[in-house]
Amino acid sequence: MRELLQMFDYIKRYHSDIFESLALALQFFIFKLEQKEALLEFVSLHHRRKEFRPLYEYDLKELMGEELYTRADPNLNVGKILKTIAETPLTPEIIEQFIHTITIKRTLNKLYVYSTPQEVNELIISLLDIAPKDEVYNPCYGMGTLFLSLSKRSKTIRLFGEELDGRLAKIAKLMARVGGIQEMHLFVNDILKKPVFKNEKGFRQFDKIVCNPPFSAHLGIEYLKNDERFSRYGILAKSSPELVFLTHALMHLKQRGVFIVRNQTLQKSFLEEKLRERMVEDRVIEAIIELPKNIFPHQSHDFSILVLAAHSDSILHIDATSERFWQKDGKYNRLIGIEEILALYRQKRESEYSKLTPIEEIDIHDLRAQNYLRFCALKPQKTLSLASLKPLIFRGQRVYGGSKDVPLEYLDIGIQDFAPYCFTDHRGTLRSSGDREKILRYALKPYDILLPLRGSSPKVTLLGESYRDKLAIANAGIIVIRLPQKEKAIALYLYLFSKEGQKLVSGLYESSAASIITPENLLELALPASFEHDSSKRFATLERLAKEIASLEEEIDRIR
């Protein structure tokens, strides 16, 4: 990556136009991806500069075609660049990271205005649910950074689009070609004056539509007054370009559309409200995902993603504004937790961050996700007490050091023996004598849950199958919870392990004068009614990650 970034900086020294520099870089990528053997031949000849340069320029022009070819400055050492390109892996991931770095992270290039962050592209494409040979349409494709993410899903899609700026259109076509998309129909056109994909039969329908509109665009609304696309929604303001592109795209929508809009268009009244009302009435809004603040560099607005699909009887709102879903990265907040957002979307699952609302209950005055999650938070949540699970709860015991000690091997488990994640197995201090009656009475079993008797930041562990065939007891500083079914024990462990559960148990410690928890306190513990939801799958994921962490720790120990 460092070599590619240095190469781009070198190109910029000879080409002051940033679009020209980017076009040249993409041109070099295409030459390697499509003519690798020729590239290696030119690398071997580059020291014979007078012979090499004309031959290379001729081959490149033939490869790129008149429309996409960009001539390099005569003083640019093309041989040096080709050598760098030849020695650098050009995987889709590396190319996408390179584009993300020069457009989003290096804001001095001023390309962030025309680009979408890589992680947002990943979310958008995942929401689109691309299938091979889908027809994908973008009414304002800009630089086409999205095409790199699209191509990773399928290179057999048929790509369609319109863009007003010819400079951006050239870059976008190069992006699509770098991604290996074979069929593209990308036009330079003003959609307001005369849309390309319309004939006497009407607007062409596309399987998937995606759009991140230019929010700084100034649109001539005089074209909209008598246009069939916009008349049904009323006249749209030129200050809301995303709604113009959205309304246009609705005429082309066949299966699914994903759009980025500013939050102000989801809550302002007047002109925007007419469109919101019509879209809700037409049942085309499937989901609204509110994104973190500062998700795009140097943008003062807050944004959401609209997912459109036909016949949506409810709207799923996902609030991704919490710190769980973003991480500071230079001058912007990088979106994280994409898989969690996608899981909530695909399962249409309600959670702390999501709410499914029937169309009849939708408030068209404010479609933002936070609005619906806020109301949801105010409603009393269904809960059940731990006592309703019929647990056996007891305190660990000191079982050795008295007059009743007899020879007997067993494990004495303390807080220091708790595994950090999932099952605790094969742990404990081996003792050789103790009170046999007490040891048998308080013997631990697989799937017992252990908590410290006192503390403020509670640890929790779950005993594994290794304790089925050996005697083990918990020492006096531990509380044991035993449930009749192992599935419920796993679900309860996951809840007590969660941030919400940890906070709840911490409250029990803090409310006690001695900072301890008792069986009586725990029996009254209020659990969410849904605490068992998806527990087996979540526990399997946690187990897998725990094993990976243990393996990494072993490697680190070996290095030490």
C-alpha positions in Angstrom: 0.0 0.0 0.0 2.8 2.4 0.9 4.4 1.9 -2.5 1.1 2.7 -4.3 0.5 5.8 -2.3 4.1 7.0 -3.0 3.4 6.3 -6.7 0.3 8.4 -6.6 2.2 11.3 -4.9 4.9 11.0 -7.6 2.2 11.2 -10.4 0.7 14.4 -8.8 4.1 16.2 -9.0 3.7 16.2 -12.8 -0.1 16.4 -13.1 -1.7 19.3 -11.1 -5.3 18.1 -12.0 -6.2 15.6 -9.3 -8.7 13.8 -11.7 -6.0 13.4 -14.3 -3.6 11.9 -11.6 -6.3 9.5 -10.5 -7.1 8.5 -14.1 -3.4 7.7 -14.7 -3.1 5.6 -11.6 -6.2 3.6 -12.6 -4.8 3.3 -16.1 -1.6 1.7 -14.7 -3.8 -0.7 -12.6 -5.8 -1.8 -15.7 -2.6 -2.4 -17.7 -1.4 -4.8 -15.1 -4.8 -6.5 -14.6 -5.4 -7.0 -18.3 -1.9 -7.1 -19.8 0.3 -8.6 -17.2 2.8 -10.2 -19.6 3.2 -7.0 -21.6 3.7 -5.1 -18.4 6.6 -7.3 -17.5 8.2 -6.9 -20.9 8.0 -3.2 -20.7 9.6 -3.3 -17.2 12.5 -5.1 -18.7 12.8 -2.5 -21.4 12.3 0.7 -19.4 15.9 1.6 -19.2 15.9 2.1 -23.1 13.6 5.1 -22.6 13.5 6.4 -26.2 12.4 3.0 -27.5 10.2 2.1 -24.6 8.0 5.1 -24.1 6.4 5.3 -27.7 5.7 1.5 -27.7 4.1 1.7 -24.2 2.0 4.7 -25.1 0.8 3.0 -28.3 -0.1 -0.3 -26.5 -1.8 1.6 -23.7 -3.9 3.7 -26.0 -5.0 0.6 -27.9 -6.0 -1.1 -24.6 -7.8 1.9 -23.1 -9.5 3.3 -26.1 -9.8 7.0 -27.0 -12.4 7.7 -24.4 -10.5 6.4 -21.3 -6.9 7.0 -22.4 -5.0 9.7 -20.5 -1.5 10.7 -21.7 1.2 10.9 -19.1 3.4 13.9 -18.8 6.6 13.4 -20.9 8.8 14.0 -17.9 7.0 11.3 -15.8 9.2 8.2 -15.4 6.6 5.7 -16.6 9.2 2.8 -16.3 9.6 3.5 -12.6 5.9 3.4 -12.1 5.5 0.2 -14.1 8.2 -1.4 -12.0 6.3 -0.4 -8.8 3.0 -1.8 -10.2 4.6 -5.0 -11.3 6.1 -5.6 -7.8 2.9 -4.7 -5.9 0.0 -7.1 -5.4 -3.2 -5.7 -6.9 -6.0 -7.6 -5.1 -9.5 -6.0 -5.0 -9.0 -5.3 -1.3 -5.7 -3.5 -1.9 -7.1 -1.4 -4.7 -10.2 -0.5 -2.7 -8.1 0.5 0.3 -5.9 2.6 -2.0 -8.9 4.5 -3.4 -10.4 4.9 0.1 -7.1 6.4 1.4 -6.6 8.9 -1.4 -10.2 10.0 -1.5 -11.4 9.9 2.1 -8.4 9.8 4.4 -6.2 12.2 2.5 -8.6 15.1 2.5 -6.1 17.5 0.9 -6.8 15.8 -2.4 -10.4 17.2 -2.2 -11.8 14.0 -3.6 -14.0 13.2 -0.6 -16.8 15.4 -2.1 -17.2 12.8 -4.9 -16.5 9.6 -3.0 -18.2 7.4 -0.5 -16.1 5.7 2.4 -15.2 2.1 1.7 -17.1 0.8 4.8 -20.3 2.7 3.8 -20.0 1.2 0.3 -19.8 -2.3 1.9 -22.9 -1.7 3.9 -24.8 -0.3 0.9 -23.9 -3.2 -1.4 -24.8 -5.8 1.3 -28.2 -4.2 1.7 -28.7 -4.3 -2.1 -28.4 -8.1 -2.0 -26.7 -8.3 -5.4 -27.3 -11.4 -7.5 -25.4 -12.5 -10.7 -26.6 -10.7 -13.9 -28.6 -8.1 -11.9 -29.2 -4.9 -13.7 -27.9 -2.2 -11.3 -28.7 1.5 -11.9 -27.1 4.6 -10.3 -28.7 8.0 -11.3 -25.6 10.0 -10.2 -22.7 7.6 -10.1 -20.0 10.2 -9.5 -16.5 8.8 -9.3 -17.8 5.2 -9.1 -16.0 4.2 -5.9 -19.1 2.1 -5.2 -18.3 0.0 -8.4 -15.3 -1.6 -6.7 -17.5 -2.9 -3.9 -20.1 -4.0 -6.5 -17.5 -5.9 -8.5 -16.5 -8.0 -5.5 -20.0 -9.3 -5.2 -20.5 -10.1 -8.9 -18.6 -9.2 -12.1 -21.6 -10.4 -14.2 -23.9 -7.6 -13.2 -25.1 -5.2 -15.9 -24.2 -1.7 -14.8 -26.3 1.4 -15.8 -26.0 5.0 -14.8 -26.1 8.7 -15.5 -23.7 11.4 -14.4 -23.6 15.2 -15.2 -19.8 15.7 -14.8 -17.8 14.2 -17.6 -14.6 14.2 -15.5 -16.2 12.0 -12.9 -17.8 9.8 -15.5 -14.3 9.0 -16.9 -13.0 8.0 -13.5 -16.1 5.9 -12.8 -15.7 3.9 -16.0 -12.1 3.3 -15.1 -13.2 2.2 -11.6 -15.7 -0.3 -13.1 -13.0 -1.6 -15.4 -10.5 -2.0 -12.6 -13.2 -4.0 -10.8 -13.6 -6.3 -13.8 -17.3 -5.4 -14.6 -17.7 -6.6 -18.1 -20.9 -4.8 -19.1 -21.5 -1.1 -18.4 -23.8 1.6 -19.8 -22.6 4.7 -18.1 -23.8 8.0 -19.7 -22.9 11.7 -19.2 -26.3 13.2 -19.0 -28.6 15.6 -17.1 -31.4 13.4 -15.8 -33.7 16.4 -15.3 -33.6 17.5 -18.9 -33.9 14.1 -20.6 -33.4 10.8 -18.8 -31.5 8.3 -20.9 -33.4 5.2 -19.8 -36.9 6.3 -21.0 -38.6 5.6 -24.2 -42.2 5.8 -25.6 -43.1 2.8 -23.4 -42.0 4.5 -20.2 -39.1 4.2 -17.8 -36.9 1.2 -17.9 -37.0 -0.9 -14.7 -33.8 -2.0 -13.0 -33.4 -4.9 -10.5 -31.4 -2.8 -8.1 -30.9 1.0 -7.7 -28.2 2.7 -5.6 -27.6 6.4 -5.0 -25.4 8.6 -2.9 -26.5 12.0 -4.4 -24.4 15.2 -4.6 -25.8 17.2 -1.7 -24.1 20.4 -2.8 -25.8 20.3 -6.3 -27.9 23.2 -7.4 -30.8 21.9 -9.4 -32.9 23.8 -11.9 -36.4 23.0 -10.6 -38.0 24.7 -13.7 -37.5 21.2 -15.3 -39.6 19.6 -12.6 -42.9 21.5 -12.7 -44.6 19.5 -15.5 -42.5 16.3 -15.3 -44.5 13.1 -14.7 -41.8 11.9 -12.3 -42.3 14.8 -9.9 -45.8 16.0 -10.4 -47.4 13.3 -8.2 -45.2 14.3 -5.2 -45.5 18.1 -5.6 -42.7 20.5 -6.6 -39.4 19.6 -4.9 -37.0 22.3 -3.6 -33.6 22.7 -5.2 -32.2 22.7 -1.7 -33.0 18.9 -1.4 -31.2 17.3 -4.3 -31.3 13.8 -2.8 -35.1 13.9 -3.0 -35.0 14.8 -6.7 -32.7 11.8 -7.4 -34.8 9.6 -5.2 -38.1 10.6 -6.9 -36.5 10.0 -10.3 -35.1 6.6 -9.2 -38.5 5.5 -8.0 -39.7 5.5 -11.6 -37.0 2.9 -12.4 -37.3 0.7 -9.3 -38.1 -2.9 -9.8 -36.9 -4.9 -6.8 -34.7 -3.0 -4.3 -33.1 0.4 -3.8 -30.6 1.8 -1.3 -30.2 5.6 -1.0 -28.3 8.0 1.3 -30.3 11.0 2.4 -29.8 13.8 4.9 -31.7 13.5 8.1 -33.3 16.9 7.6 -35.3 15.4 4.7 -36.7 12.8 7.0 -38.1 15.2 9.4 -38.8 18.6 7.7 -42.3 19.4 6.6 -43.8 21.0 3.6 -42.3 19.7 0.3 -40.3 16.8 1.7 -43.3 15.6 3.7 -45.4 15.1 0.6 -42.8 12.6 -0.7 -42.5 10.9 2.7 -46.2 10.5 2.9 -46.5 9.1 -0.6 -43.7 6.6 -0.1 -45.3 5.4 3.2 -48.6 5.1 1.5 -47.1 3.2 -1.4 -45.3 0.9 1.1 -41.9 1.1 -0.5 -39.8 1.9 2.6 -38.4 -1.3 4.0 -35.8 0.1 6.4 -34.2 3.3 7.6 -30.7 3.1 9.1 -29.5 6.3 10.9 -25.7 6.6 10.5 -23.2 8.0 13.0 -22.3 11.7 12.9 -19.3 12.9 10.8 -19.6 9.7 8.7 -18.3 11.7 5.7 -15.3 14.0 6.0 -16.1 17.7 6.1 -19.9 17.2 6.0 -21.9 19.1 8.5 -25.1 17.1 8.0 -26.3 13.9 9.6 -27.3 11.0 7.3 -29.5 7.9 7.0 -29.7 5.1 4.6 -33.1 4.3 3.0 -33.8 0.8 1.9 -36.7 0.6 -0.6 -38.6 -2.5 -1.6 -42.1 -3.1 -2.8 -44.9 -4.1 -0.5 -43.3 -3.3 2.9 -46.0 -3.6 5.6 -43.6 -2.3 8.3 -40.5 -0.2 8.5 -37.4 -1.4 10.3 -35.5 1.5 12.0 -31.9 0.9 13.0 -30.1 3.5 15.1 -26.4 3.2 14.3 -25.4 6.5 15.9 -24.1 5.0 19.2 -20.3 4.5 19.8 -20.9 0.8 19.1 -21.0 1.6 15.4 -18.3 4.1 14.8 -14.6 4.7 15.5 -12.7 7.9 15.2 -10.4 7.7 12.1 -8.6 11.0 11.4 -11.0 13.6 10.2 -14.1 11.4 10.1 -15.9 8.7 12.0 -15.4 5.3 10.4 -18.5 3.0 10.4 -17.9 -0.3 12.2 -20.2 -3.2 13.3 -21.5 -3.6 9.8 -22.3 -7.3 10.3 -24.4 -6.5 13.4 -26.4 -3.9 11.4 -26.9 -6.4 8.6 -28.0 -9.1 11.0 -30.6 -6.7 12.5 -31.8 -5.9 9.0 -32.0 -9.4 7.6 -33.7 -10.8 10.7 -36.0 -7.8 11.0 -35.1 -8.1 14.7 -36.0 -5.7 17.5 -33.2 -4.8 19.9 -31.6 -2.0 21.8 -30.7 -0.5 18.4 -33.7 -1.5 16.2 -37.5 -1.2 16.1 -40.0 -2.7 13.7 -43.0 -0.5 13.2 -46.2 -1.3 11.3 -47.0 1.1 8.5 -50.2 2.2 10.3 -48.1 3.5 13.2 -45.6 5.4 11.2 -45.3 9.2 11.8 -44.6 10.9 8.5 -43.5 14.0 10.3 -40.3 12.3 11.5 -38.9 9.1 9.9 -35.5 9.2 11.7 -34.6 6.0 13.5 -33.8 7.8 16.7 -37.3 9.1 16.9 -38.7 5.5 16.9 -36.0 4.0 19.2 -36.6 6.9 21.7 -40.4 6.0 21.9 -39.5 2.4 22.1 -37.2 3.1 25.1 -39.9 4.9 26.9 -42.2 1.8 26.7 -42.0 -0.6 29.6 -40.0 -3.7 28.5 -41.3 -7.2 29.1 -39.2 -8.8 31.9 -39.2 -11.9 34.0 -37.4 -12.6 37.3 -34.6 -15.0 37.6 -36.7 -16.8 40.2 -39.2 -17.8 37.4 -36.4 -20.0 35.9 -36.5 -22.1 39.2 -32.7 -21.9 39.8 -30.7 -23.3 42.7 -28.5 -20.5 44.1 -26.0 -21.1 46.8 -22.7 -19.7 48.1 -19.4 -21.5 47.9 -18.0 -23.1 51.0 -14.7 -23.6 52.7 -14.5 -27.4 52.9 -11.0 -28.1 54.3 -8.9 -27.3 57.4 -11.3 -28.7 60.0 -11.6 -31.8 62.2 -13.7 -33.7 59.6 -11.1 -33.6 56.9 -10.5 -37.0 55.2 -8.2 -37.9 52.2 -10.1 -36.9 49.1 -9.0 -35.2 45.8 -11.1 -32.3 44.5 -10.7 -28.9 42.8 -11.2 -25.8 44.7 -12.3 -23.0 42.3 -11.7 -19.3 43.0 -12.3 -16.2 41.0 -8.7 -16.4 39.6 -9.8 -19.6 37.9 -12.6 -18.0 35.9 -12.0 -18.2 32.1 -12.5 -14.8 30.5 -14.9 -16.1 27.9 -17.4 -19.1 27.7 -16.5 -22.3 29.5 -14.2 -22.7 32.5 -12.6 -26.2 32.2 -9.8 -28.1 34.0 -9.2 -25.2 36.4 -9.0 -24.9 40.2 -6.5 -25.7 42.9 -6.1 -29.4 43.5 -6.6 -30.4 47.1 -6.1 -33.7 48.7 -8.3 -33.6 51.8 -11.5 -32.0 53.1 -14.9 -32.4 54.7 -16.3 -35.2 52.5 -20.0 -34.5 53.4 -19.7 -30.8 52.6 -17.7 -31.5 49.3 -20.4 -33.9 48.1 -23.2 -31.5 49.1 -21.7 -28.5 47.4 -20.1 -30.3 44.4 -20.3 -28.3 41.2 -21.9 -29.5 37.9 -21.4 -28.7 34.2 -23.3 -25.5 33.2 -23.2 -24.0 36.7 -22.8 -20.2 36.5 -20.3 -18.6 38.9 -20.2 -15.0 40.1 -18.0 -13.3 42.7 -19.6 -12.8 46.0 -18.4 -9.2 46.2 -17.1 -6.6 43.7 -18.2 -3.7 41.5 -17.1 -5.0 38.1 -18.5 -8.5 38.1 -16.8 -11.5 36.5 -18.9 -14.4 35.3 -18.1 -17.9 34.1 -19.8 -21.1 33.0 -18.5 -24.5 34.0 -17.8 -26.9 31.1 -18.2 -30.7 30.7 -14.8 -31.4 32.3 -16.5 -31.1 35.7 -18.9 -34.0 35.1 -16.3 -36.6 36.1 -14.4 -34.8 38.8 -15.2 -33.3 42.1 -15.0 -29.5 42.3 -16.3 -26.9 44.7 -16.5 -23.1 44.7 -14.7 -21.4 47.5 -16.5 -19.0 49.9 -16.0 -16.0 47.7 -18.3 -17.2 45.0 -22.0 -17.5 44.3 -23.3 -20.4 42.2 -26.4 -20.3 40.0 -27.7 -23.7 38.7 -30.5 -24.0 36.2 -32.5 -27.1 35.3 -31.7 -26.9 31.5 -28.3 -26.2 30.0 -29.8 -24.1 27.2 -31.2 -21.7 29.7 -27.9 -21.7 31.6 -26.0 -20.7 28.4 -28.6 -18.0 27.7 -28.4 -16.6 31.3 -24.6 -16.7 31.1 -24.7 -14.7 27.9 -27.0 -12.1 29.5 -24.8 -11.8 32.6 -21.7 -11.5 30.3 -23.4 -8.7 28.3 -22.9 -5.0 29.0 -26.6 -4.8 30.1 -26.2 -7.8 32.4 -22.9 -6.6 33.9 -24.5 -3.2 34.6 -27.5 -4.9 36.3 -25.3 -7.1 38.5 -23.0 -4.1 39.3 -26.1 -2.4 40.6 -26.7 -5.3 43.1 -23.2 -4.9 44.5 -23.5 -1.1 44.7 -26.9 -1.3 46.5 -25.5 -3.5 49.2 -23.8 -1.9 52.2 -21.2 -4.7 52.2 -20.8 -4.6 48.4 -22.0 -8.3 48.1 -24.7 -10.1 46.2 -26.9 -12.7 47.9 -29.1 -15.5 46.6 -32.1 -13.4 47.6 -30.9 -10.5 45.5 -30.3 -12.7 42.5 -33.7 -14.3 42.6 -35.3 -10.9 42.1 -33.0 -10.0 39.2 -35.1 -8.8 36.3 -34.2 -10.4 32.9 -35.5 -9.3 29.5 -38.2 -11.7 28.3 -36.1 -12.2 25.1 -32.8 -13.1 26.9 -32.8 -16.5 25.3 -33.1 -15.2 21.7 -30.5 -16.6 19.4 -28.4 -17.7 22.4 -27.0 -20.9 20.9 -25.7 -19.1 17.8 -24.3 -16.2 19.8 -22.6 -18.6 22.2 -21.1 -20.6 19.3 -19.6 -17.3 17.9 -18.2 -16.4 21.3 -16.7 -19.9 21.7 -15.0 -19.6 18.3 -13.6 -16.2 19.2 -12.4 -17.4 22.6 -10.5 -20.2 20.9 -8.9 -17.8 18.5 -7.8 -15.5 21.3 -6.3 -18.5 23.3 -4.4 -19.6 20.2 -3.0 -16.1 19.7 -2.0 -15.9 23.4 -0.1 -19.2 23.0 1.8 -17.8 20.1 2.7 -14.6 22.0 3.9 -16.8 24.9 6.1 -18.8 22.5 7.6 -15.6 21.2 8.3 -14.4 24.8 
